[in-house]
Amino acid sequence: MRKLPLALALAALMLGTGAYAADKNDKDQKPEDRPDAALLKPQTSETTGTVKVEGKSIDYKAVAGTLVLHGDGDKEGEPQVSMFYTAYLKKGVEPGKRPITFIYNGGPGSATVWLHMGAFGPRRVVTSDDSHTPAAPYVLVNNDYSLLDASDLVFIDAPGAGFSRLIADDADKGKREELMKERKKQIFAVDGDGHAFAKFITQFLSRYNRWNSPKYLFGESYGTTRSAVVANILENEHAVDLNGVILLSQILNFDTSIDGPTNNPGVDLPYVVGLPTFAATAYYHHKLPQQPAALEPFLREVERYAINEYASALMQGSQLDDARRQAVAQKLHEYTGLPVAYLLKANLRVDGGMFEHQLQADGDVTTGRLDTRFSGPSLDPLSKDSEYDPQSSAISSAYVAAFNDYVRRQLKFGDGQTYRLFADIDNWDFAHKAPGSKEALQQSTNVMPDLATAMKTNPNLRVSLHGGYYDLATPYYAADYEMHHMPIPGALQKNISYAWYPSGHMVYAHEDSLKRLHDNVARFIEETDNVSKH
């Protein structure tokens, strides 16, 4: 056996001793001294404020805090997630007759800073309408369109995002690391995430005595996917009947996504339901060969073409004859502004990233994805796809800075903590088992059966769908298509209402659309809260 030099032997001995000492000290730590100790108990900070909504002053109590979610069955005493929320509760009203709306963004794994600071919280950050917002200082104003006039509000950050954290509580460092791996696998998944949110909601109802309040879910983007799952869990596992589910920028079936359908050949639906958004975007940027007089009549025409002639042509695949292929390319050129030669080379199938890169390529400009009204310099003019989203780059800094300042200064929460815009997710598990299914988990997520089951088991449940014409992340016509293909009796279709706006994914980033969104949602809550019936 080769001998170690004396210096290396001493170093190895010292390292081994140090590791032993660190392991011993770790095990000897008191529970309150462990890294996750502060997460093991709920935290709250209460403040008060006033917001003026469309001329009417509302006094409220704000609670910024956390709830600790425990496991199930033999793990019901095991803390697993600390979830951060901000609740705004109107003063001077009877809680049992006051609607309460649980609000969250998507991601998956996003903090709910967007809906909080852009849509319905009592303060709103001001951003430029369709261009890059200048750097700090940013402006925070009274939100004239806060939803607090219609409902109490609970903004929830997803596990691992915002101030929410996964918990791995064990005296042994190695076991904590294993527990954290287990938590991530369990929670960072369609079903695990849904159960965490459902558990949070039922715990909140108990803590704040809101079981008898009219109850609503409001999700945006992946938050709509979550809402379908959570609605079914609440209805059929916790016996919680919801009054309404409000969906903004919906995606329930990921096979409708215009992001990367080229990787799923043979499924042409994304190109069909994405075409109207391409047309709206080309209209906005004046890239059409003949500019229509008005947007909405033009979109109705494009929708009819997409679902009929275009869908039929794509279904023929290689059997499509040359004359018709040329005719379809010409029509697509008229609706999108893209060159006929480019459309033919793309085999009549242009995905979102290709369109965003190509529409304004003559000026080396990339079109936005979340909101196609936005544009920015192309990172690589020779790329096939867009390489960033100008809209996201344009407003994210304003939201992050405004909330970090607001939560500490006004809500008095978060000192010494880091607010994470997104959870640290290595791999989100999109597999999902539909209600009642005995088959293996879906590999392409489709939660239409979940929302359908919630609607069938609670036939009074109302659903309110909202979307922007300039949204290429979750195109409005894809959401429309999903709703009209829900596996529900025809009589329940009347429980679904629709509203479209001249804005993008974050409809509220356009102030006129924010006002309309507020008015539509407030009216929906008023019509469904059942308060006047008692």
C-alpha positions as CSV (number, residue, x, y, z in Angstrom):
1,M,0.0,0.0,0.0
2,R,1.4,3.4,-1.0
3,K,2.1,5.7,2.0
4,L,0.7,9.3,2.0
5,P,3.2,12.1,2.5
6,L,3.1,13.4,6.1
7,A,1.4,16.7,5.1
8,L,-1.4,15.0,3.2
9,A,-1.9,12.5,5.9
10,L,-2.3,15.2,8.5
11,A,-4.7,17.1,6.2
12,A,-6.8,14.0,5.7
13,L,-6.9,13.4,9.4
14,M,-7.9,17.0,10.1
15,L,-10.6,16.9,7.4
16,G,-11.9,13.6,8.7
17,T,-12.0,15.0,12.2
18,G,-13.7,18.2,10.9
19,A,-16.4,16.2,9.1
20,Y,-17.0,14.1,12.2
21,A,-17.3,17.2,14.3
22,A,-19.6,19.0,11.8
23,D,-21.9,15.9,11.6
24,K,-22.0,15.6,15.4
25,N,-22.8,19.3,15.8
26,D,-25.5,19.0,13.2
27,K,-27.1,16.2,15.0
28,D,-26.8,18.0,18.3
29,Q,-28.5,21.1,17.0
30,K,-31.7,22.1,18.8
31,P,-34.8,22.2,16.5
32,E,-34.9,26.0,16.7
33,D,-31.3,26.3,15.5
34,R,-31.8,24.2,12.3
35,P,-31.8,25.9,8.9
36,D,-35.6,25.5,8.4
37,A,-36.6,26.3,12.0
38,A,-38.3,29.6,11.0
39,L,-40.4,27.8,8.5
40,L,-41.9,25.3,10.9
41,K,-44.4,27.7,12.4
42,P,-46.9,30.1,10.7
43,Q,-45.8,33.7,10.5
44,T,-48.1,36.8,10.2
45,S,-47.7,40.5,9.9
46,E,-50.9,42.6,10.0
47,T,-51.3,46.1,8.7
48,T,-54.2,48.3,7.6
49,G,-54.9,50.4,4.5
50,T,-57.4,52.0,2.3
51,V,-57.9,51.7,-1.5
52,K,-60.1,53.7,-3.7
53,V,-61.7,51.5,-6.4
54,E,-63.5,53.4,-9.2
55,G,-64.2,56.2,-6.8
56,K,-65.2,54.2,-3.7
57,S,-63.0,54.0,-0.6
58,I,-62.5,50.6,1.0
59,D,-60.8,50.1,4.3
60,Y,-59.0,46.8,4.7
61,K,-56.8,44.7,6.9
62,A,-53.7,43.2,5.2
63,V,-52.2,39.9,6.4
64,A,-48.8,38.9,5.0
65,G,-47.9,35.5,6.3
66,T,-47.3,31.8,5.9
67,L,-49.2,28.6,6.6
68,V,-47.4,25.3,7.2
69,L,-48.7,22.3,5.2
70,H,-48.2,18.8,6.6
71,G,-48.2,15.4,5.1
72,D,-51.1,12.9,4.8
73,G,-51.7,9.6,6.5
74,D,-48.8,8.5,8.7
75,K,-47.0,11.7,7.7
76,E,-49.7,14.1,8.9
77,G,-47.4,15.4,11.6
78,E,-44.6,16.1,9.2
79,P,-44.2,19.7,8.0
80,Q,-43.6,19.8,4.3
81,V,-44.3,23.2,2.8
82,S,-44.4,26.8,4.2
83,M,-46.7,28.7,1.8
84,F,-46.6,32.5,1.7
85,Y,-49.7,34.5,1.1
86,T,-51.0,38.1,1.3
87,A,-54.7,38.4,2.3
88,Y,-56.7,41.6,2.0
89,L,-59.8,41.5,4.1
90,K,-62.4,44.3,3.9
91,K,-63.2,45.8,7.3
92,G,-66.7,46.1,8.8
93,V,-68.4,43.2,6.9
94,E,-69.7,39.8,8.0
95,P,-67.1,37.2,6.8
96,G,-69.7,34.5,6.1
97,K,-71.4,36.7,3.6
98,R,-68.2,38.2,2.0
99,P,-66.8,36.4,-1.1
100,I,-63.2,35.3,-0.9
101,T,-61.0,34.7,-4.0
102,F,-57.8,32.7,-4.0
103,I,-55.4,34.1,-6.6
104,Y,-52.2,32.7,-8.1
105,N,-50.0,33.0,-11.1
106,G,-48.7,30.0,-13.0
107,G,-45.1,29.2,-14.2
108,P,-45.4,26.5,-13.1
109,G,-43.5,27.6,-9.9
110,S,-44.1,31.3,-10.2
111,A,-44.6,33.8,-7.4
112,T,-47.9,35.7,-7.6
113,V,-46.3,39.1,-7.9
114,W,-47.9,39.7,-11.3
115,L,-51.6,39.5,-10.4
116,H,-50.8,41.1,-7.0
117,M,-49.0,44.2,-8.3
118,G,-50.5,44.4,-11.8
119,A,-54.1,43.4,-11.5
120,F,-56.0,43.2,-8.3
121,G,-54.0,44.3,-5.2
122,P,-54.6,47.7,-3.6
123,R,-51.4,49.1,-5.1
124,R,-50.4,48.8,-8.8
125,V,-47.0,49.3,-10.5
126,V,-47.1,51.5,-13.6
127,T,-45.5,50.1,-16.7
128,S,-45.2,51.2,-20.3
129,D,-48.1,50.0,-22.4
130,D,-46.3,48.1,-25.2
131,S,-42.6,49.1,-24.8
132,H,-39.7,48.6,-22.3
133,T,-40.4,50.3,-19.0
134,P,-37.5,52.7,-18.0
135,A,-35.4,51.6,-15.1
136,A,-36.0,52.6,-11.5
137,P,-37.5,54.5,-9.8
138,Y,-40.8,52.8,-10.5
139,V,-44.2,54.3,-9.7
140,L,-46.6,52.6,-7.4
141,V,-50.1,54.0,-7.4
142,N,-53.6,53.4,-5.9
143,N,-55.2,50.6,-7.9
144,D,-58.5,52.0,-9.2
145,Y,-59.3,48.5,-10.4
146,S,-58.5,46.4,-7.3
147,L,-60.9,43.5,-6.9
148,L,-61.3,44.3,-3.2
149,D,-64.7,46.0,-4.0
150,A,-66.2,42.6,-4.9
151,S,-64.3,40.1,-2.8
152,D,-61.7,39.6,-0.1
153,L,-58.4,38.5,-1.8
154,V,-55.7,35.9,-1.0
155,F,-52.6,36.1,-3.2
156,I,-50.7,32.8,-2.9
157,D,-47.1,32.1,-3.9
158,A,-46.4,28.6,-5.3
159,P,-44.2,26.3,-3.2
160,G,-40.6,27.3,-3.5
161,A,-41.5,30.7,-5.1
162,G,-41.8,34.1,-3.4
163,F,-41.4,33.5,0.3
164,S,-42.9,30.0,0.1
165,R,-40.4,27.2,0.8
166,L,-40.3,23.4,0.9
167,I,-39.4,22.1,4.3
168,A,-37.0,19.2,5.1
169,D,-36.9,19.0,8.9
170,D,-34.4,16.5,10.3
171,A,-31.5,16.8,12.6
172,D,-29.3,15.0,10.2
173,K,-28.0,17.0,7.2
174,G,-27.9,14.0,4.9
175,K,-31.4,13.1,5.7
176,R,-32.5,16.7,5.1
177,E,-31.0,16.5,1.7
178,E,-32.9,13.3,0.9
179,L,-36.1,14.8,2.3
180,M,-35.7,17.8,0.0
181,K,-35.3,15.6,-3.0
182,E,-38.4,13.8,-2.0
183,R,-40.3,17.1,-1.5
184,K,-39.3,18.4,-4.9
185,K,-40.4,15.2,-6.6
186,Q,-43.7,15.2,-4.8
187,I,-44.6,19.0,-5.0
188,F,-43.1,20.0,-8.3
189,A,-45.7,18.1,-10.3
190,V,-49.2,18.7,-11.7
191,D,-50.9,16.6,-9.0
192,G,-48.6,17.4,-6.1
193,D,-48.9,21.1,-6.7
194,G,-52.7,20.8,-7.0
195,H,-53.0,19.0,-3.6
196,A,-50.7,21.6,-2.0
197,F,-52.9,24.5,-3.1
198,A,-56.1,22.6,-2.1
199,K,-54.6,21.9,1.3
200,F,-53.6,25.6,1.7
201,I,-57.1,26.7,0.9
202,T,-58.9,24.5,3.3
203,Q,-56.4,25.4,6.0
204,F,-56.9,29.1,5.3
205,L,-60.7,28.6,5.5
206,S,-60.3,27.2,9.0
207,R,-57.7,29.7,10.3
208,Y,-59.8,32.7,9.2
209,N,-63.3,31.3,9.8
210,R,-64.2,31.5,6.1
211,W,-65.9,28.1,5.5
212,N,-69.2,29.7,4.9
213,S,-68.0,32.4,2.5
214,P,-68.7,32.3,-1.2
215,K,-65.5,30.9,-2.7
216,Y,-63.6,31.5,-5.9
217,L,-60.4,30.5,-7.6
218,F,-58.6,32.9,-9.9
219,G,-55.6,31.4,-11.9
220,E,-53.5,32.8,-14.7
221,S,-51.6,30.8,-17.3
222,Y,-50.4,27.5,-15.6
223,G,-52.6,28.8,-12.8
224,T,-55.6,27.8,-15.0
225,T,-54.2,24.3,-15.2
226,R,-53.9,24.3,-11.5
227,S,-57.4,25.7,-11.0
228,A,-58.9,22.8,-12.9
229,V,-57.0,20.3,-10.7
230,V,-57.7,22.2,-7.4
231,A,-61.4,22.7,-8.2
232,N,-61.8,18.9,-8.6
233,I,-59.8,18.1,-5.5
234,L,-61.8,20.7,-3.4
235,E,-65.2,19.5,-4.7
236,N,-64.6,15.8,-4.6
237,E,-62.0,15.2,-1.9
238,H,-62.8,18.0,0.6
239,A,-66.5,18.5,-0.1
240,V,-65.9,22.2,-0.8
241,D,-68.4,23.6,-3.4
242,L,-67.0,26.6,-5.2
243,N,-69.1,29.4,-6.5
244,G,-66.9,30.1,-9.4
245,V,-63.6,29.5,-11.2
246,I,-62.1,32.4,-13.0
247,L,-59.5,31.6,-15.7
248,L,-57.1,34.1,-17.3
249,S,-54.9,33.1,-20.2
250,Q,-56.0,29.5,-20.1
251,I,-54.2,26.3,-21.0
252,L,-55.9,23.1,-19.9
253,N,-54.7,20.8,-22.7
254,F,-51.0,21.1,-23.5
255,D,-51.5,19.5,-26.9
256,T,-53.0,22.9,-28.0
257,S,-49.8,24.8,-27.2
258,I,-48.2,26.7,-30.1
259,D,-44.8,26.4,-28.3
260,G,-42.8,23.8,-30.1
261,P,-45.5,21.6,-31.9
262,T,-42.8,20.8,-34.5
263,N,-41.6,18.3,-31.9
264,N,-44.9,16.5,-31.9
265,P,-45.5,15.8,-35.7
266,G,-49.0,14.6,-36.6
267,V,-50.7,16.8,-34.1
268,D,-51.7,19.9,-36.1
269,L,-54.2,21.4,-33.7
270,P,-51.7,24.0,-32.3
271,Y,-51.3,25.6,-35.8
272,V,-55.0,25.9,-36.2
273,V,-55.8,27.5,-32.9
274,G,-52.7,29.7,-33.0
275,L,-53.5,31.2,-36.4
276,P,-55.9,33.9,-35.1
277,T,-53.3,35.2,-32.7
278,F,-50.7,35.4,-35.6
279,A,-53.3,37.4,-37.5
280,A,-54.1,39.8,-34.5
281,T,-50.3,40.4,-34.1
282,A,-49.7,41.1,-37.8
283,Y,-52.7,43.5,-37.6
284,Y,-51.2,45.3,-34.6
285,H,-47.8,45.7,-36.3
286,H,-49.3,46.7,-39.7
287,K,-47.7,43.7,-41.4
288,L,-50.7,42.5,-43.4
289,P,-50.8,43.0,-47.2
290,Q,-54.2,44.7,-46.7
291,Q,-54.9,46.2,-43.3
292,P,-58.5,45.5,-42.1
293,A,-60.6,48.3,-40.8
294,A,-61.2,46.6,-37.4
295,L,-59.6,43.8,-35.4
296,E,-62.5,41.7,-34.2
297,P,-64.5,41.2,-37.5
298,F,-61.1,40.3,-39.0
299,L,-60.5,37.7,-36.3
300,R,-63.9,36.1,-36.7
301,E,-63.0,35.6,-40.4
302,V,-59.6,34.1,-39.5
303,E,-61.2,31.7,-36.9
304,R,-63.6,30.4,-39.6
305,Y,-60.8,29.8,-42.0
306,A,-58.6,28.2,-39.4
307,I,-61.1,25.6,-38.2
308,N,-62.4,24.8,-41.7
309,E,-60.1,25.1,-44.7
310,Y,-56.8,25.3,-42.9
311,A,-57.5,22.4,-40.5
312,S,-58.7,20.3,-43.5
313,A,-55.5,21.1,-45.5
314,L,-53.2,20.2,-42.6
315,M,-55.0,16.9,-42.0
316,Q,-54.2,15.8,-45.5
317,G,-50.4,15.9,-44.8
318,S,-48.4,14.8,-47.8
319,Q,-51.6,14.0,-49.8
320,L,-52.3,17.7,-50.1
321,D,-52.0,18.6,-53.8
322,D,-49.6,21.4,-54.9
323,A,-52.4,23.7,-56.1
324,R,-54.2,23.7,-52.8
325,R,-50.9,23.9,-50.9
326,Q,-50.1,27.1,-52.8
327,A,-53.6,28.5,-52.2
328,V,-53.3,27.8,-48.5
329,A,-49.9,29.5,-48.3
330,Q,-51.3,32.5,-50.1
331,K,-54.2,32.8,-47.6
332,L,-51.8,32.4,-44.7
333,H,-49.8,35.2,-46.1
334,E,-52.9,37.4,-46.2
335,Y,-53.6,36.6,-42.6
336,T,-50.1,36.7,-41.1
337,G,-48.0,38.8,-43.4
338,L,-45.3,36.1,-43.6
339,P,-43.9,35.5,-47.1
340,V,-45.5,32.8,-49.2
341,A,-42.1,31.2,-49.9
342,Y,-41.4,31.0,-46.1
343,L,-44.8,29.4,-45.4
344,L,-44.3,26.8,-48.1
345,K,-40.8,26.0,-46.8
346,A,-42.3,25.6,-43.3
347,N,-44.8,23.1,-44.8
348,L,-47.7,25.5,-43.8
349,R,-46.8,24.9,-40.1
350,V,-45.3,27.9,-38.3
351,D,-44.9,27.6,-34.5
352,G,-44.8,30.5,-32.0
353,G,-41.1,30.9,-31.8
354,M,-40.8,31.0,-35.6
355,F,-43.5,33.6,-36.0
356,E,-42.1,35.8,-33.2
357,H,-38.7,35.8,-35.0
358,Q,-40.0,36.1,-38.6
359,L,-42.8,38.7,-38.4
360,Q,-40.5,41.7,-38.1
361,A,-37.3,40.1,-39.4
362,D,-36.9,42.8,-42.0
363,G,-35.8,45.1,-39.2
364,D,-34.0,42.5,-37.1
365,V,-36.8,42.9,-34.5
366,T,-38.2,40.1,-32.4
367,T,-41.9,40.1,-31.5
368,G,-43.1,39.4,-28.0
369,R,-44.5,36.0,-26.8
370,L,-46.5,36.8,-23.7
371,D,-47.7,40.0,-25.3
372,T,-47.1,40.3,-29.0
373,R,-47.7,44.1,-28.9
374,F,-44.1,44.3,-27.6
375,S,-41.0,44.1,-29.7
376,G,-37.2,44.2,-29.2
377,P,-33.9,43.8,-31.0
378,S,-33.3,40.2,-32.2
379,L,-30.4,38.6,-30.3
380,D,-29.5,36.6,-33.4
381,P,-31.0,37.8,-36.7
382,L,-30.1,34.4,-38.3
383,S,-31.9,32.3,-35.8
384,K,-34.9,30.2,-36.8
385,D,-36.8,31.0,-33.5
386,S,-37.0,33.9,-31.1
387,E,-34.4,33.7,-28.4
388,Y,-36.1,35.8,-25.7
389,D,-39.4,37.5,-24.9
390,P,-39.3,41.3,-25.3
391,Q,-42.4,41.6,-23.2
392,S,-41.0,39.7,-20.2
393,S,-37.8,41.8,-20.4
394,A,-39.8,45.0,-20.6
395,I,-41.7,44.8,-17.3
396,S,-40.2,42.1,-15.0
397,S,-37.8,44.5,-13.3
398,A,-40.6,46.9,-12.4
399,Y,-42.8,44.2,-10.8
400,V,-39.9,42.7,-8.8
401,A,-38.6,46.0,-7.5
402,A,-42.1,47.3,-6.7
403,F,-43.1,44.2,-4.7
404,N,-39.8,43.8,-2.8
405,D,-40.1,47.4,-1.7
406,Y,-43.9,47.2,-1.0
407,V,-43.8,43.9,1.0
408,R,-41.1,45.2,3.4
409,R,-42.2,48.8,3.7
410,Q,-46.0,48.5,3.8
411,L,-46.7,44.9,4.6
412,K,-43.9,44.7,7.1
413,F,-42.8,41.2,6.0
414,G,-39.7,39.6,4.6
415,D,-36.8,41.3,6.3
416,G,-33.7,39.0,5.9
417,Q,-35.5,36.8,3.4
418,T,-35.1,36.5,-0.4
419,Y,-38.2,36.8,-2.6
420,R,-37.8,34.3,-5.4
421,L,-39.6,35.1,-8.6
422,F,-39.6,31.4,-9.5
423,A,-39.0,28.2,-7.6
424,D,-35.8,26.4,-8.2
425,I,-37.2,23.5,-10.3
426,D,-35.0,21.0,-12.0
427,N,-37.8,19.1,-13.6
428,W,-41.5,19.7,-13.4
429,D,-43.5,16.5,-13.6
430,F,-46.3,17.1,-16.2
431,A,-47.7,13.6,-15.8
432,H,-51.3,13.6,-14.6
433,K,-53.9,11.1,-13.8
434,A,-57.4,12.3,-14.9
435,P,-60.3,11.8,-12.4
436,G,-61.7,8.3,-12.6
437,S,-59.0,7.1,-15.0
438,K,-57.6,3.6,-14.5
439,E,-55.0,4.1,-17.2
440,A,-51.4,5.2,-16.8
441,L,-50.6,8.9,-16.1
442,Q,-50.9,11.2,-19.1
443,Q,-47.6,12.3,-20.4
444,S,-49.0,15.4,-22.2
445,T,-51.0,17.2,-19.5
446,N,-54.7,17.6,-20.1
447,V,-56.8,18.7,-17.2
448,M,-60.1,19.3,-19.1
449,P,-61.5,16.1,-17.4
450,D,-60.7,17.6,-14.0
451,L,-62.7,20.8,-14.6
452,A,-65.4,18.8,-16.3
453,T,-65.7,16.5,-13.3
454,A,-65.9,19.5,-10.9
455,M,-68.7,21.0,-13.1
456,K,-70.6,17.8,-13.3
457,T,-70.4,17.0,-9.6
458,N,-71.3,20.7,-8.8
459,P,-73.7,21.6,-11.6
460,N,-74.1,25.1,-10.2
461,L,-70.4,25.8,-10.6
462,R,-69.8,28.8,-13.0
463,V,-66.7,29.3,-15.0
464,S,-65.5,32.7,-16.3
465,L,-62.8,32.6,-19.1
466,H,-60.7,35.7,-20.0
467,G,-57.9,36.1,-22.5
468,G,-55.9,38.5,-24.7
469,Y,-55.9,38.6,-28.5
470,Y,-52.1,39.3,-28.4
471,D,-51.1,36.3,-26.3
472,L,-48.9,33.7,-28.0
473,A,-48.1,31.8,-24.8
474,T,-51.7,30.6,-24.4
475,P,-53.6,31.8,-27.5
476,Y,-57.2,32.9,-26.9
477,Y,-58.6,30.6,-29.6
478,A,-57.0,27.6,-28.1
479,A,-58.8,28.4,-24.8
480,D,-62.0,28.9,-26.7
481,Y,-61.5,25.5,-28.4
482,E,-60.8,23.7,-25.1
483,M,-64.0,25.1,-23.5
484,H,-66.2,24.0,-26.4
485,H,-64.7,20.5,-26.2
486,M,-65.2,20.0,-22.5
487,P,-66.6,16.6,-21.7
488,I,-69.7,18.0,-20.1
489,P,-73.4,17.8,-20.9
490,G,-74.6,20.5,-23.4
491,A,-76.7,22.1,-20.7
492,L,-73.6,22.9,-18.6
493,Q,-72.1,24.9,-21.4
494,K,-74.3,27.8,-20.3
495,N,-72.3,27.9,-17.1
496,I,-69.2,29.1,-19.0
497,S,-68.8,32.8,-20.0
498,Y,-66.1,34.3,-22.3
499,A,-64.3,37.7,-22.5
500,W,-61.5,38.7,-24.8
501,Y,-59.3,41.8,-24.6
502,P,-57.0,43.8,-26.9
503,S,-54.0,42.9,-24.7
504,G,-51.6,40.0,-24.1
505,H,-51.1,37.2,-21.7
506,M,-51.1,39.6,-18.8
507,V,-54.3,41.3,-19.9
508,Y,-54.0,43.8,-17.0
509,A,-50.7,45.3,-18.5
510,H,-53.0,47.3,-20.8
511,E,-54.9,49.7,-18.5
512,D,-58.2,49.9,-20.5
513,S,-58.2,46.1,-20.5
514,L,-57.6,46.0,-16.8
515,K,-60.7,48.1,-16.2
516,R,-62.8,45.8,-18.3
517,L,-61.3,42.7,-16.6
518,H,-62.1,44.2,-13.2
519,D,-65.7,45.0,-14.2
520,N,-66.3,41.6,-15.8
521,V,-64.9,39.7,-12.8
522,A,-66.7,41.8,-10.2
523,R,-70.0,41.3,-12.1
524,F,-69.3,37.6,-12.3
525,I,-68.8,37.4,-8.5
526,E,-71.9,39.5,-7.8
527,E,-74.0,37.2,-10.0
528,T,-72.7,34.0,-8.4
529,D,-72.1,34.7,-4.7
530,N,-75.6,33.7,-3.7
531,V,-75.6,36.3,-0.9
532,S,-78.8,37.9,-2.1
533,K,-80.6,34.5,-2.0
534,H,-80.3,34.3,1.8
